């Protein structure tokens, strides 16, 4: 794993480490920290954001609608958007292109990612809307199929299924929530912008399968808290709903393209947010190490089989089962506070007796 830059390391004057440095020093496994939702609702929200986006009054109805649908709300801003928050700087033009004239002045995007096959994790369906001032809740309701006026319905784009379409890469830069995310997230956003990750698939990338058409358009966003700030910089990749710890350019290029050696990145996998609770995510990580990238773009589901046994059923790699269990409990200090004063602990998950029990 690449080391953090010198600008992002070191202890405070009192000698206490940044939370991300502490987690790295403990070789903490991030698996199981992805959360568990039915999908995501992304809302373009002007910066700066408060520590908790639920404090934004105009988002209250949107958050309520999303919660009723089992979706997690993420505030997003284009990678070059300002004003910068207290831990960030501008990074230049947005690497996620916006066609001229596509957005009227004052409009914002809302993007829903939702499960299309109940009980199964897999590529989420994407739908995008545009909201003017005062229309956020109306457009959110339309995106979620809860009825809307003619104006909101007209603002919706077509639904996107599991095709190449668009890949949204969300990097947490929420400095008012955690200083590691603010500083290291912005460092990653700048690096991704310089590397040209956003936009159509670059020349030289592996060709798409026959009949699949061109590769995806990749859009890079700053986002609000994703959980797991001790793993900063963190990223969410959609439509796979996969979350990643200590992200860097090389890791996210591999995730977006679904290629490259898996052993080098599986240790930074936080899990799939639509799969299940932490124990289930831990089993999937074990199968990912065996099967590789095709697993993350396939349909799969988990089930408790009794006696602590968890079964992962997949359409590309058959059925696997294992016994996940809690391993180490590691102090989880607030950033720049002594680990011995930590009020919370991180739980690591270990998987025993992983084996394939039925072929694909």
C-alpha positions in Angstrom: 0.0 0.0 0.0 1.5 3.4 -0.9 2.6 5.5 2.0 0.8 8.8 2.8 2.6 11.9 1.7 4.8 13.7 4.2 2.3 16.6 4.2 -0.4 14.2 5.4 1.5 12.4 8.2 2.9 13.1 11.5 1.5 13.7 15.0 0.0 16.8 16.5 2.0 18.9 19.0 0.7 16.6 21.7 2.0 13.5 19.8 -1.4 12.0 19.0 -1.7 10.5 15.5 -4.2 11.3 12.8 -7.0 8.6 12.9 -6.1 7.4 9.4 -2.4 7.0 10.3 -3.3 5.2 13.5 -5.5 2.7 11.6 -2.7 2.1 9.1 -0.2 1.6 11.9 -2.4 -1.1 13.3 -2.8 -2.8 9.9 -6.6 -2.5 10.5 -8.8 -4.4 8.1 -11.6 -2.2 6.7 -13.9 -5.0 5.6 -17.4 -4.7 7.0 -17.4 -0.9 7.4 -19.4 -0.2 4.2 -22.8 0.2 5.8 -25.9 -1.5 4.4 -28.5 0.3 2.2 -30.8 -0.3 -0.7 -29.0 2.2 -2.7 -27.9 5.9 -2.8 -29.4 9.3 -3.5 -26.8 11.8 -4.6 -27.7 15.5 -4.2 -25.6 18.3 -5.7 -25.3 20.6 -2.7 -23.3 23.9 -2.6 -20.3 24.0 -0.3 -19.3 24.3 2.5 -21.3 21.5 4.2 -21.9 21.4 7.9 -20.5 18.5 9.9 -23.8 16.6 9.4 -25.7 17.2 6.1 -28.9 16.5 8.0 -28.4 19.9 9.4 -29.1 21.5 5.9 -32.7 22.6 6.2 -33.5 22.3 2.5 -32.4 18.7 2.5 -34.7 17.6 5.3 -37.5 16.4 3.1 -35.1 14.8 0.6 -33.4 12.8 3.4 -36.8 11.7 4.7 -37.9 10.5 1.3 -34.6 8.6 0.8 -34.7 7.0 4.3 -38.2 5.7 3.5 -36.8 4.0 0.4 -33.7 2.6 2.3 -31.3 4.9 0.5 -28.3 6.8 1.9 -28.1 10.4 0.9 -24.7 11.8 -0.1 -24.1 15.5 -0.8 -21.9 15.9 -3.8 -20.1 18.7 -5.6 -18.2 18.7 -8.8 -14.5 18.1 -8.3 -13.6 21.7 -9.2 -16.6 23.3 -7.3 -16.1 26.0 -4.7 -16.0 27.5 -2.2 -13.4 25.3 -0.7 -14.1 24.1 2.8 -11.6 24.6 5.6 -9.5 21.6 4.7 -9.5 22.0 0.9 -8.3 23.9 -2.1 -9.6 24.3 -5.6 -8.4 21.6 -8.0 -9.1 23.2 -11.4 -11.8 22.4 -13.9 -14.2 19.5 -13.2 -12.8 16.3 -14.7 -16.5 15.1 -14.9 -17.6 16.9 -18.1 -21.0 18.7 -18.1 -22.3 19.3 -21.6 -22.8 23.0 -22.3 -26.4 24.0 -21.7 -27.3 20.8 -20.0 -27.9 22.5 -16.7 -29.8 25.8 -16.4 -28.5 28.4 -14.0 -29.4 27.5 -10.4 -30.2 23.9 -11.2 -28.6 20.9 -9.4 -28.4 17.2 -10.1 -30.0 14.5 -8.1 -28.9 11.0 -8.9 -30.6 7.9 -7.6 -28.9 4.5 -7.5 -31.3 1.7 -6.6 -31.4 -2.1 -6.5 -33.4 -3.6 -9.3 -33.4 -7.2 -8.1 -34.8 -7.5 -4.5 -32.4 -9.3 -2.2 -29.5 -9.4 -4.7 -26.5 -7.1 -4.9 -25.3 -6.1 -8.3 -25.1 -3.1 -10.6 -27.6 -0.5 -9.4 -30.0 1.3 -11.7 -29.1 5.0 -12.2 -31.5 7.8 -12.8 -30.7 11.5 -12.9 -32.9 14.5 -12.3 -32.4 18.3 -12.3 -33.9 20.5 -9.7 -34.3 24.2 -9.5 -34.6 26.3 -6.4 -37.2 24.9 -4.1 -37.8 21.8 -6.2 -35.4 19.3 -4.5 -38.0 17.3 -2.7 -40.3 17.2 -5.7 -37.6 15.9 -8.0 -36.4 13.4 -5.4 -39.9 12.1 -5.1 -40.1 11.6 -8.8 -36.8 9.8 -8.9 -38.0 7.5 -6.2 -41.3 6.8 -8.0 -43.4 8.6 -5.4 -45.3 10.8 -7.8 -44.4 14.3 -9.0 -45.8 17.3 -10.8 -45.3 17.7 -14.5 -42.3 20.0 -14.0 -40.4 17.5 -11.9 -41.2 14.6 -14.2 -39.9 16.6 -17.2 -36.6 17.2 -15.2 -35.9 13.5 -15.1 -33.4 11.7 -17.4 -33.9 8.1 -18.5 -33.1 5.3 -16.2 -29.9 3.5 -16.7 -29.6 -0.2 -16.0 -26.5 -2.4 -15.7 -24.9 -1.3 -19.0 -21.6 0.6 -19.2 -23.4 4.0 -18.9 -21.9 6.2 -16.2 -19.6 5.4 -13.3 -19.7 7.9 -10.4 -16.6 8.0 -8.2 -17.3 9.8 -4.9 -14.3 10.8 -2.8 -15.0 12.0 0.7 -13.7 15.5 1.3 -15.9 16.3 4.3 -13.3 18.3 6.3 -15.9 19.6 8.8 -16.7 16.0 9.7 -13.1 14.8 9.9 -9.7 16.4 9.1 -8.3 13.3 7.5 -11.1 13.2 5.0 -10.8 16.9 4.3 -7.1 16.9 3.7 -6.4 13.5 2.2 -9.7 13.4 0.3 -8.8 16.7 -1.5 -5.2 15.4 -2.1 -6.8 12.4 -3.8 -9.3 14.5 -5.8 -6.4 16.6 -7.2 -4.4 13.5 -8.1 -7.4 11.9 -9.8 -8.1 15.1 -11.8 -4.4 15.3 -12.9 -4.5 11.6 -13.9 -7.5 12.2 -16.1 -9.6 9.4 -14.4 -12.9 11.2 -15.2 -14.4 11.1 -18.7 -14.8 8.3 -21.3 -12.6 5.2 -20.9 -9.0 6.2 -21.8 -7.4 4.9 -24.9 -5.4 1.8 -24.3 -7.8 0.4 -21.7 -9.0 -3.1 -22.1 -11.7 -3.3 -24.8 -15.3 -3.8 -23.7 -16.8 -7.2 -24.4 -18.4 -7.7 -27.8 -21.6 -5.9 -28.1 -21.1 -3.9 -25.0 -20.4 -0.6 -26.8 -18.0 2.0 -25.5 -16.7 2.1 -22.0 -18.3 4.1 -19.3 -18.2 7.8 -18.7 -16.5 8.3 -15.4 -17.6 11.3 -13.2 -15.6 12.4 -10.3 -17.3 14.0 -7.3 -16.5 15.4 -3.9 -18.9 13.9 -1.4 -20.0 14.2 2.2 -19.2 11.7 5.0 -19.3 8.0 3.9 -18.4 6.5 7.3 -15.0 5.1 8.1 -13.0 8.3 8.2 -10.2 6.3 9.9 -9.7 4.8 6.4 -9.2 8.2 4.7 -9.1 8.8 1.8 -12.3 6.9 1.2 -14.2 6.4 -2.0 -17.6 5.0 -3.1 -17.9 3.7 -6.7 -21.3 3.4 -8.3 -23.2 1.5 -9.7 -21.3 -1.3 -8.0 -21.9 0.3 -4.5 -18.4 -0.7 -3.5 -16.5 1.2 -0.9 -12.7 1.5 -0.6 -10.2 2.4 2.1 -6.9 4.4 1.7 -7.8 5.0 -1.9 -5.3 6.2 -4.5 -5.3 6.7 -8.2 -4.0 3.2 -9.0 -6.7 1.6 -6.9 -9.6 3.5 -8.3 -8.4 3.0 -11.9 -8.5 -0.7 -11.2 -11.9 -0.6 -9.6 -13.4 1.5 -12.4 -12.0 -0.7 -15.1 -12.5 -3.9 -13.2 -9.0 -5.2 -14.1 -5.6 -5.7 -12.6 -4.3 -7.9 -9.8 -6.9 -8.3 -7.1 -4.5 -9.3 -4.2 -3.0 -5.8 -4.2 -6.4 -4.1 -3.5 -8.6 -6.6 -1.7 -7.1 -5.6 1.6 -8.5 -2.1 1.1 -12.1 -3.3 0.3 -14.6 -2.0 2.8 -17.5 -4.0 1.3 -20.5 -3.7 -0.9 -23.2 -1.5 0.6 -26.1 -3.4 -0.9 -24.9 -6.9 0.1 -25.6 -7.2 3.8 -24.2 -6.7 7.3 -20.5 -6.8 8.1 -20.2 -10.6 8.5 -21.7 -11.0 5.0 -19.3 -8.4 3.6 -16.4 -10.3 5.1 -17.4 -13.5 3.4 -17.7 -11.7 0.0 -14.2 -10.3 0.5 -12.9 -13.8 0.9 -14.6 -14.9 -2.4 -13.4 -11.8 -4.2 -9.8 -12.8 -3.4 -10.5 -16.2 -5.0 -12.6 -15.1 -8.0 -11.4 -11.6 -8.9 -13.1 -8.6 -10.5 -16.0 -10.4 -12.2 -17.6 -10.9 -8.8 -18.2 -7.2 -8.2 -20.2 -6.7 -11.4 -22.3 -9.8 -11.0 -25.5 -10.7 -9.2 -25.0 -12.2 -5.8 -26.7 -12.6 -2.5 -25.9 -13.7 1.0 -27.9 -15.8 3.5 -27.5 -17.0 7.1 -27.4 -20.8 6.9 -27.5 -21.4 10.7 -24.7 -22.2 13.2 -22.9 -19.0 12.3 -22.5 -20.1 8.7 -22.9 -17.5 5.9 -23.5 -18.5 2.3 -22.8 -16.4 -0.7 -24.7 -17.3 -3.8 -23.3 -15.9 -7.1 -24.2 -16.2 -10.8 -20.6 -16.2 -11.9 -18.7 -18.2 -9.3 -21.2 -20.7 -7.8 -22.0 -20.8 -4.1 -19.6 -20.4 -1.3 -19.8 -20.6 2.4 -17.8 -19.7 5.5 -17.9 -19.0 9.2 -17.3 -15.2 9.7 -16.4 -14.1 13.2 -15.3 -11.0 15.1 -11.5 -10.8 15.4 -9.5 -8.0 16.9 -11.1 -5.1 18.7 -8.8 -2.1 18.0 -9.2 1.3 19.7 -10.8 3.8 17.4 -9.6 7.3 18.6 -10.9 10.6 17.3 -8.5 12.3 15.0 -5.4 13.7 16.8 -6.5 12.3 20.2 -4.6 9.6 22.2 -5.6 6.0 21.3 -5.7 5.1 24.9 -8.6 7.6 25.4 -10.7 6.1 22.5 -14.4 5.7 23.4 -15.0 3.3 20.5 -13.4 0.3 19.0 -13.1 -1.0 15.5 -14.1 -4.6 15.0 -12.1 -6.7 12.5 -13.8 -9.7 10.8 -12.1 -13.0 10.1 -13.4 -15.8 7.9 -12.8 -19.4 8.6 -13.3 -22.5 6.4 -14.2 -20.6 3.2 -15.0 -23.1 0.4 -17.1 -23.4 -2.7 -20.0 -25.7 -2.2 -21.7 -25.5 -5.7 -20.3 -24.6 -9.1 -21.6 -21.8 -11.2 
